[in-house]
Every structure is written in structure tokens, then in C-alpha cells.
Amino acid sequence: MTALRESIAAERPAVTRALWAGALVALSTVGLASTSAWLIVRASERPAILSLSVPMGLVQLFALSKAAGRYLERTATHRAALAVMARVRATIARRLEPLVPAGLGPHSAEVVDLAVRDVDRVQDLLTAVAAPLATGALAAFAAAALGGALAPTVALALVGVVVASLAAALVGARANASPQRRLEEARRAIVELVAEVARDPQGVAMGEGVEGVLGRLDALEVGGDRARVGAGAVRGLVAGVVSALNGLGAALVLVASAAARHGHLAAALVAVPVVTTLAALDLVGGVSGAMTGWRGDRAALARLEALGERPVPVAEVTAPTEDLHGELCAANVRVDFGEYRALDDVSLAVAPGEVVVLRGPSGSGKTTLAWALAKFVDPSGGRVSLAGRDYGELSAATVRIGVGFVDDAPYVFATSLAGNLRVVAPSATDDELLGALEAVGLTGLLEPAGLARELGAASLGLSGGERTRLGVARALLARWPITVLDEPTEGLDHASASRVRATLAARSEGLVVISHREGDEAIATRVVDLDGGRGRRDWGRRGA
């Protein structure tokens, strides 16, 4: 929780204003309840009207201050939460930037999307749990202090029921962890299944078939529904227990007040502890339901903190950014991930204007070599160079100007279609964006809002083939001297794949295409095979 603590400390003034606004709500709530209770009972005794003028004024004052405080609390809390989370997002983005993609594994887009959801969950923790809990705790303390001044047993009863309510919420959070985890696993499995079908629909159809896929989908949906029902049952049980405890607490306070009445407590004051207790418990009880997800919120925080502990796959070099053009060369490159050797003694040279198709079975090191060529991972041995300059002396920014990389699952940002394209070309005109979309056959995405169409994070709203072509469109806009593409035709039908191949061949300066799809070698000047992480065969120039 280091990033969260540092962000809260940096936004201390905003957080302080939110706490003061919450305190105003708590004190106004207790003041309104106690004064109203006394006024109602006292008015029933028909005293002189002037003797009620001050309490009546206090009721109006507390009512207005509660309304104003509630408005201030909501606005101040959300402003503070947004300011804190802006800093948290910036911190997480700085942690993610050197890790993507090699430091996050083969499913980097999914990891990034999970991090985005975790950050949103932490924001909910601040607004739905932390702020209401602080307000409720202060209200309970004020009510206990007021009740204790009238009768000590009232304070004991109120404190006891508040502690019991929070304990019930924490027990509910523990019980809710298992169904919530099953629900998240079911959702993740459904997304992975849809992505699998989108990547290779023909392979899936020829394998287990449509009926098999539908059977798996039904089983996942049933499991998710059962987990959702279980989580709802836990939340409902917690809400019921908290409501029962609140009623019990009010009854105990009523008994304590009645007992004090036979001693020294005036009749008009008997209702004050009861009504005040109910008002305070209403604030405390409101947060109990939100606390059932506390364990999940802690897990989200732990995952975000774990990003900072991942080893950075590239050692950043402090060097001026240069614009280098020339041959891209890998000489006897070896890449180790811990004890696992992903690439062993691979050499490859790509001159400007060449199209090299890199083939090999799964696990042969194709993607790892692509990461090394784009400086997303440092080689454990050997040498990678651009225009004769060793990567060890070049900054990542310099390499990324000369060598671009397009993942096999390009990330889709939660912004407009234009924003997703301008990630690589901020100054691109609308005409250039439209030209790139037309070149890869993505003009269908322009419906219904054109370039302003909003896209979802990760894969939401796009098929696997559309994501792939979006990545190719970005490559066309970036105009890198050498572009490394990982499976640029995966998940595309024959016509779309042919169109993408023709576009790449016509509009790119130099290409390294990782592929296992038949037909991609048609645009190659050379085809290189990898086997077991080693270079196996170089077919030489096409037609030689």
C-alpha cells in the first residue's frame, strides 16, 4: 500500500477537507437527532412557547448544517479520492511502463487491464468504505459521549453494538472472499474462452467443435451464477445481522434510559439517547455492506504493490535520444528468464527494406526474440545492435524510434478510436487516421460515431481480428524504419489476412513478421525458422 499511502500524504489538504466535511455531517446528525428528540418530548408537556425557541432554532441549524455538510462531504471526498487516485494511477503507470510487455508475461494486455480494474477498486475503497467509516465512527463517538453524559450504560450499549456491527461486516468479508474469488475466476475464464475463439475460430471449430465451446461457456456461466448468488447471500446475511444488532442496540439504550429515568434523568431526556443511537447506527451501518468486499480490496492493493516488485527486464541507459536508421542485428543472442532459457544463440540481421518472416513452433522463442529486437528485454548473452550501435549504450527511447513492436494482442485503451490510434502518432491528422483504418479494413469501426467512437479497455467491444488490425494501423501511422510484428494476421479470415499482408509489404520500410500462418511468407525477402529457442534455418532471399 506504499503507493496509496504516498498519494494520500501528497494530497493531505484535500483529504483533510474531506474529513472535516465528514465530521460536520456526523456532528450535525447527532445534534439534529438529540435536539429533535428532546424537543418532541418536551413539546408534549405543553411548556411556554418561548422556552422552545432555542431548541427549535438548533433543530433548524443542525438540519441545514447536515444538508450542507452532506454536500460538502460528497464533493470533498470525491475530489480527494480523484486526486489521490490520479497519483496512484501515475505511480502504477510508471511501474508498468518498463515492464510491458516482457516483464508481464505472454498476456500483458490482460495484466494491464487487471491493474486498471484494481485501481478503480481502490478508488471505491476510499469513497465507499474509508470515508463513510470515518464519518460513522465519529458519529458513534459523539453519540456515545452524549449518551454517557446522561447515563454511562448508554455509552456501553452503543459502543458494544458498533463493535459488533463492524465485527459482523469483517466476518462477512471473510465469508464473501470465496464466492467472490470464484466469480472473478469464472469471469476471467469466460474472457479467455472468448479470446481463444476470436484468435483461432477455425482451429476451435475443428477441435472440440461449437458444441464443446458452448458447453464450456454454459459451465462457466453456471459457476459464475452460483458464485454471484453466494456473494449476494453473504451480503444479505450481513445486512440482516447488522440491522438486528442495530435494533438490539436501540432496545438496550432504551432500557438504560428508562432505568436512568427512575434515578435522575428528566422525562424529556429519555428519548435523546435512543434517537441519537439510531441516527449514529444508521451512519455506521451504511458502511457494513461495503466492507464485505474488504478482502477483495486488500487483494487489489496487494496486486498493485506486487507490480513494483517485478524485475525490470531492461536496464535503462542514461543517454541522449537519437534518431538512428540502419541495419538491425542480433548476434548469438541468449535470453534467460530465471532458470528458463527462452532463446539460445540466435543470430539475425535485418536491413532497411527487407521483410523477414520468423517462423517456428510454439515455445521456440519467436516472441522473445522480438522483445530483444525492440529492447523490451535485455539479452543474457550475445549482442543486439542498431545501425552498428550496441543496445547496451542506447536508451530505450532511441531504440523505439528506430524499431517498433506490435504485440499479438494490442492493448485497447478506454478512449476514442482516434485516441487509440494517436497513441503512436500524436500529431496525425484525421485524414491520416482514416487512411490507416482503410488500409487494414477497419472502416467498420467508424460506425456510428466516426473517429470519436468510444472503445473499451483491453478487448471490450472488439474482436481478436479487429484488435490485431488496430495494431497494424498503429504501425502504419508510426512509420518506424523497422517494424516487428507478432502474428499480424492471426485471427483474420483469408481476405483480411491477404489485405494486411499487402498493406505491410507496400507501406513498411523494414519488417520482421513473426508468424506460423501459411501465406505470410509470400511477402518475405527471407524466411527464418526457429526451433527450441535456436536459429534453425535461413531460407535466404526469395527467388535466389
Number of C-alpha atoms within 10 A of each C-alpha: 14 12 20 19 12 15 21 20 13 14 16 14 12 19 22 14 17 23 20 16 23 29 21 23 28 29 23 24 24 28 24 24 26 24 21 23 21 19 22 13 16 16 14 9 10 9 10 9 8 9 11 15 12 11 16 14 12 17 21 15 14 23 19 14 18 24 15 15 24 19 15 19 25 16 14 22 26 20 17 24 25 15 18 25 21 15 19 23 19 13 17 20 15 12 19 22 11 20 22 19 20 23 20 20 12 15 12 20 22 20 18 20 17 17 21 17 14 21 22 14 17 22 21 16 19 19 18 17 21 17 21 24 23 18 25 26 18 22 30 28 20 21 33 25 16 21 27 17 13 21 23 16 20 29 24 17 23 31 18 13 22 24 12 17 25 19 14 22 28 20 15 26 25 17 19 23 18 14 21 22 15 19 23 14 16 21 16 15 17 19 14 13 16 17 17 15 18 19 21 16 18 13 13 16 14 9 11 11 14 14 10 13 17 12 12 15 17 13 14 20 17 13 18 23 15 15 22 17 15 19 25 15 14 23 23 14 16 24 21 12 17 26 16 14 20 24 16 15 25 23 15 19 29 21 17 22 26 15 15 20 17 10 10 10 15 11 17 17 21 24 22 27 31 26 23 30 35 21 23 28 27 16 22 25 23 17 22 25 24 19 26 26 25 20 18 21 19 16 13 21 20 13 16 26 17 12 18 17 9 13 11 21 21 18 14 16 13 10 12 9 14 13 10 17 18 17 21 22 21 23 15 18 24 24 23 16 13 7 6 8 14 20 29 23 15 20 17 18 14 19 19 15 15 21 26 26 24 28 24 20 14 13 14 20 24 26 24 22 29 25 22 23 30 25 29 25 25 25 26 14 15 16 19 25 21 23 13 13 15 13 21 17 12 20 18 21 17 18 22 21 19 22 23 22 22 23 21 24 26 21 21 24 19 15 14 18 22 21 19 21 25 18 14 17 18 13 10 15 12 12 9 14 21 18 17 23 23 13 20 25 18 19 15 11 17 15 10 9 11 15 19 14 15 18 20 14 19 21 23 12 13 17 16 23 22 21 22 28 28 27 25 28 27 21 25 24 21 19 19 20 21 30 28 27 25 24 20 28 28 20 25 21 13 10 10 17 21 17 15 22 21 16 17 24 18 10 12 19 17 25 27 23 28 25 22 18 13 7 14 23 21 15 20 22 18 20 23 20 18 22 18 17 23 21 24 14 12 15 13 13 13 12 7 6
